[in-house]
Amino acid sequence: RGIQIGEQRGIQIGEQRGEQRGIQEGKAQLLLQLLHLKLGSLPAEVETRIRSLSVDSLELLAERILTLNALPDLIQWLEIH
């Protein structure tokens, strides 16, 4: 019985982590699309950095995206966060 409970808990944790990862990846992809429209092509290292941001940081960037005017503004924001 204890093993079954442990297995079920492990499955739940794995599902939660997968769900969170999917949310993070989806937000990152949407922000990258918006940033491409606003700023044009982004350097690969900037895209990689955005993909590695936490969900909280991605949400902060989503709020900031309206006031970003150029790539240096985005790079500066990434350096701070």
MDAnalysis code that builds the backbone (N, CA, C; Angstrom):
import MDAnalysis as mda
import numpy as np

u = mda.Universe.empty(243, n_residues=81, atom_resindex=np.repeat(np.arange(81), 3), trajectory=True)
u.add_TopologyAttr("name", ["N", "CA", "C"] * 81)
u.add_TopologyAttr("resid", np.arange(1, 82))
u.add_TopologyAttr("resname", ["ARG", "GLY", "ILE", "GLN", "ILE", "GLY", "GLU", "GLN", "ARG", "GLY", "ILE", "GLN", "ILE", "GLY", "GLU", "GLN", "ARG", "GLY", "GLU", "GLN", "ARG", "GLY", "ILE", "GLN", "GLU", "GLY", "LYS", "ALA", "GLN", "LEU", "LEU", "LEU", "GLN", "LEU", "LEU", "HIS", "LEU", "LYS", "LEU", "GLY", "SER", "LEU", "PRO", "ALA", "GLU", "VAL", "GLU", "THR", "ARG", "ILE", "ARG", "SER", "LEU", "SER", "VAL", "ASP", "SER", "LEU", "GLU", "LEU", "LEU", "ALA", "GLU", "ARG", "ILE", "LEU", "THR", "LEU", "ASN", "ALA", "LEU", "PRO", "ASP", "LEU", "ILE", "GLN", "TRP", "LEU", "GLU", "ILE", "HIS"])
u.atoms.positions = np.array([
    [0.840, -1.207, 0.000],
    [0.000, 0.000, 0.000],
    [0.875, 1.256, 0.000],
    [1.916, 1.305, 0.799],
    [2.808, 2.453, 0.856],
    [3.511, 2.705, -0.463],
    [3.850, 1.610, -1.141],
    [4.526, 1.757, -2.444],
    [3.572, 2.380, -3.456],
    [2.302, 1.949, -3.436],
    [1.314, 2.512, -4.364],
    [1.110, 4.002, -4.114],
    [1.028, 4.366, -2.854],
    [0.865, 5.784, -2.514],
    [2.074, 6.578, -2.996],
    [3.265, 6.036, -2.786],
    [4.484, 6.696, -3.248],
    [4.515, 6.834, -4.761],
    [4.093, 5.777, -5.454],
    [4.058, 5.830, -6.913],
    [3.058, 6.880, -7.401],
    [1.882, 6.904, -6.783],
    [0.868, 7.886, -7.169],
    [1.362, 9.307, -6.934],
    [2.031, 9.509, -5.806],
    [2.566, 10.845, -5.494],
    [3.645, 11.229, -6.515],
    [4.470, 10.275, -6.868],
    [5.502, 10.538, -7.877],
    [4.902, 10.900, -9.224],
    [3.850, 10.216, -9.593],
    [3.163, 10.519, -10.854],
    [2.557, 11.921, -10.802],
    [1.918, 12.263, -9.683],
    [1.324, 13.598, -9.540],
    [2.382, 14.693, -9.647],
    [3.504, 14.484, -8.984],
    [4.581, 15.478, -9.025],
    [5.095, 15.626, -10.452],
    [5.280, 14.506, -11.137],
    [5.740, 14.548, -12.526],
    [4.764, 15.268, -13.431],
    [3.475, 15.014, -13.229],
    [2.460, 15.698, -14.039],
    [2.458, 17.196, -13.767],
    [2.589, 17.583, -12.507],
    [2.611, 19.000, -12.159],
    [3.819, 19.690, -12.775],
    [4.959, 19.039, -12.703],
    [6.171, 19.631, -13.295],
    [6.037, 19.761, -14.803],
    [5.455, 18.748, -15.433],
    [5.252, 18.799, -16.874],
    [4.288, 19.908, -17.260],
    [3.246, 20.058, -16.464],
    [2.270, 21.115, -16.721],
    [2.914, 22.493, -16.585],
    [3.674, 22.696, -15.520],
    [4.357, 23.975, -15.315],
    [5.343, 24.256, -16.447],
    [6.056, 23.227, -16.883],
    [7.016, 23.385, -17.982],
    [6.286, 23.795, -19.261],
    [5.136, 23.176, -19.504],
    [4.349, 23.521, -20.680],
    [3.853, 24.956, -20.635],
    [3.421, 25.394, -19.469],
    [2.976, 26.783, -19.297],
    [4.130, 27.729, -19.566],
    [5.289, 27.433, -18.998],
    [6.474, 28.287, -19.172],
    [6.860, 28.355, -20.646],
    [6.894, 27.220, -21.319],
    [7.285, 27.196, -22.727],
    [6.289, 27.956, -23.595],
    [4.995, 27.819, -23.288],
    [3.968, 28.520, -24.061],
    [4.072, 30.029, -23.910],
    [4.295, 30.481, -22.679],
    [4.440, 31.922, -22.451],
    [5.692, 32.454, -23.138],
    [6.767, 31.709, -23.055],
    [8.011, 32.142, -23.695],
    [7.816, 32.244, -25.208],
    [7.148, 31.259, -25.800],
    [6.933, 31.267, -27.244],
    [6.075, 32.449, -27.666],
    [5.028, 32.728, -26.913],
    [4.166, 33.869, -27.238],
    [4.933, 35.186, -27.132],
    [5.714, 35.337, -26.070],
    [6.503, 36.567, -25.921],
    [7.524, 36.709, -27.043],
    [8.146, 35.618, -27.434],
    [9.106, 35.691, -28.534],
    [8.421, 36.134, -29.825],
    [7.230, 35.630, -30.075],
    [6.490, 36.049, -31.273],
    [6.180, 37.548, -31.225],
    [5.730, 38.017, -30.070],
    [5.418, 39.438, -29.932],
    [6.671, 40.300, -30.057],
    [7.755, 39.837, -29.461],
    [9.011, 40.596, -29.549],
    [9.531, 40.640, -30.976],
    [9.361, 39.568, -31.727],
    [9.765, 39.568, -33.135],
    [8.954, 40.603, -33.914],
    [7.668, 40.672, -33.626],
    [6.833, 41.658, -34.317],
    [7.227, 43.085, -33.948],
    [7.554, 43.291, -32.679],
    [7.858, 44.635, -32.202],
    [9.280, 45.071, -32.542],
    [10.255, 44.159, -32.360],
    [11.670, 44.541, -32.471],
    [12.381, 43.941, -33.668],
    [11.743, 43.034, -34.367],
    [12.406, 42.356, -35.479],
    [13.158, 41.135, -34.987],
    [14.082, 40.684, -35.784],
    [14.848, 39.482, -35.481],
    [15.643, 39.656, -34.186],
    [15.634, 38.621, -33.358],
    [16.366, 38.659, -32.085],
    [17.588, 37.751, -32.164],
    [18.690, 38.154, -31.552],
    [19.857, 37.274, -31.504],
    [19.515, 35.974, -30.782],
    [20.156, 34.904, -31.182],
    [19.891, 33.583, -30.594],
    [20.079, 33.590, -29.085],
    [21.095, 34.308, -28.602],
    [21.334, 34.305, -27.153],
    [20.206, 35.008, -26.391],
    [19.573, 35.992, -27.017],
    [18.430, 36.668, -26.386],
    [17.235, 35.709, -26.343],
    [16.994, 34.992, -27.435],
    [15.908, 34.017, -27.455],
    [16.130, 32.935, -26.403],
    [17.350, 32.456, -26.296],
    [17.679, 31.430, -25.303],
    [17.431, 31.946, -23.899],
    [17.826, 33.163, -23.649],
    [17.630, 33.769, -22.318],
    [16.142, 33.880, -21.992],
    [15.344, 34.289, -22.959],
    [13.904, 34.417, -22.735],
    [13.288, 33.051, -22.466],
    [13.706, 32.042, -23.218],
    [13.185, 30.687, -23.014],
    [13.544, 30.134, -21.633],
    [14.597, 30.663, -21.017],
    [15.029, 30.151, -19.714],
    [14.401, 30.913, -18.534],
    [13.631, 31.964, -18.814],
    [13.022, 32.747, -17.736],
    [11.940, 31.947, -17.018],
    [11.765, 32.234, -15.751],
    [10.687, 31.621, -14.969],
    [9.346, 32.186, -15.435],
    [8.269, 31.527, -15.054],
    [6.929, 32.006, -15.397],
    [6.721, 33.414, -14.847],
    [7.162, 33.662, -13.618],
    [7.011, 35.001, -13.024],
    [7.749, 36.057, -13.836],
    [8.973, 35.750, -14.254],
    [9.739, 36.709, -15.054],
    [9.116, 36.913, -16.429],
    [8.589, 35.847, -17.012],
    [7.910, 35.979, -18.302],
    [6.694, 36.886, -18.181],
    [5.980, 36.777, -17.079],
    [4.821, 37.644, -16.864],
    [5.245, 39.106, -16.694],
    [6.358, 39.326, -16.007],
    [6.881, 40.692, -15.883],
    [7.285, 41.252, -17.246],
    [7.928, 40.419, -18.047],
    [8.332, 40.855, -19.384],
    [7.100, 41.152, -20.240],
    [6.047, 40.367, -20.085],
    [4.815, 40.608, -20.842],
    [4.249, 41.990, -20.521],
    [4.346, 42.393, -19.264],
    [3.882, 43.724, -18.881],
    [4.789, 44.814, -19.454],
    [6.058, 44.524, -19.559],
    [7.060, 45.515, -20.007],
    [7.122, 45.642, -21.524],
    [6.620, 44.652, -22.234],
    [6.798, 44.598, -23.685],
    [6.243, 45.836, -24.398],
    [5.203, 46.428, -23.841],
    [4.610, 47.598, -24.485],
    [5.527, 48.808, -24.468],
    [6.441, 48.862, -23.514],
    [7.316, 50.028, -23.401],
    [8.719, 49.784, -23.954],
    [8.973, 48.573, -24.425],
    [10.274, 48.311, -25.057],
    [10.280, 48.946, -26.443],
    [11.310, 49.727, -26.722],
    [11.367, 50.408, -28.012],
    [12.441, 49.870, -28.940],
    [13.407, 49.169, -28.387],
    [14.508, 48.677, -29.204],
    [15.168, 47.495, -28.498],
    [15.955, 46.748, -29.244],
    [16.652, 45.584, -28.705],
    [17.492, 45.915, -27.468],
    [18.215, 47.035, -27.437],
    [18.983, 47.345, -26.219],
    [18.097, 47.462, -24.968],
    [16.861, 47.932, -25.117],
    [15.940, 47.994, -23.977],
    [15.645, 46.589, -23.456],
    [15.421, 45.657, -24.363],
    [15.151, 44.267, -23.983],
    [16.371, 43.658, -23.314],
    [17.539, 43.858, -23.882],
    [18.772, 43.302, -23.310],
    [18.990, 43.859, -21.905],
    [18.757, 45.142, -21.730],
    [18.910, 45.744, -20.408],
    [17.933, 45.120, -19.412],
    [16.688, 44.925, -19.830],
    [15.695, 44.305, -18.956],
    [16.137, 42.888, -18.570],
    [16.636, 42.140, -19.540],
    [17.094, 40.769, -19.268],
    [18.275, 40.752, -18.293],
    [19.146, 41.727, -18.392],
    [20.300, 41.784, -17.476],
    [19.847, 42.022, -16.040],
    [18.791, 42.769, -15.872],
    [18.281, 43.067, -14.528],
    [17.522, 41.878, -13.961],
    [16.841, 41.154, -14.814],
    [15.992, 40.044, -14.361],
    [16.656, 38.742, -14.714],
])
